[in-house]
């Protein structure tokens, strides 16, 4: 049951972002980048391991520094969209850039 609640909450956030993004793209993007998902994960981690500050610190550090590969993803996507590359190319290249950033992220945060 708890997994179902988590899945439904995550799905609701994605649907709201997509619906708002159809009419107000920048607001949809802002909502998508809000720390809603991170907040939910923090709540779920805390409920699974109350008082485990080391777990919470590690997660928070990962999110904080994980912003950098995410920014790289969107910089690459914006660059390619402006040049009107097809969506599959944009997503492949952007995820490649993100993956490289994520590898560096994990290397330095071990």
Beta strands, then each sheet from edge to edge (+ up, - down):
end
